Amino acid sequence: MEKIKNIAMRIFGVAGAEVNDEMSPKNTGNWDSMNYLLFIAELEKEFGITLDMDDVLSAKNLGDIKEALRVKGARL
């Protein structure tokens, strides 16, 4: 989770305490479409995986993204 947390802090400009499974565009001011795509690209690079477009578009919050990473075999 530390890698995800660091990427989220950098991309979305939030404090570590704000990074949790419920983090989403609804409660994170800098979570717009461009930053979300940057976030996904950084996660893919960090974990050496590729998320399906369905996973990317259907994720509602950070918890959903973490689950998609787990399914793809990422070691969180």
MOTADA-V51492 format. One record per residue. NEAR is the number of other C-alpha atoms within 10 Angstrom. Layout:
near->{NEAR | NEAR}
//
This chain:
near->{11 | 9 | 12 | 20 | 18 | 14 | 18 | 27 | 17 | 13 | 18 | 18 | 14 | 16 | 12 | 13 | 8 | 15 | 19 | 15 | 13 | 15 | 16 | 20 | 15 | 11 | 11 | 15 | 11 | 15 | 19 | 14 | 10 | 10 | 14 | 18 | 14 | 16 | 20 | 17 | 14 | 16 | 22 | 15 | 11 | 13 | 16 | 11 | 14 | 14 | 16 | 10 | 8 | 9 | 14 | 15 | 9 | 10 | 15 | 15 | 16 | 19 | 15 | 17 | 21 | 18 | 16 | 18 | 20 | 12 | 11 | 15 | 12 | 17 | 9 | 12}
//
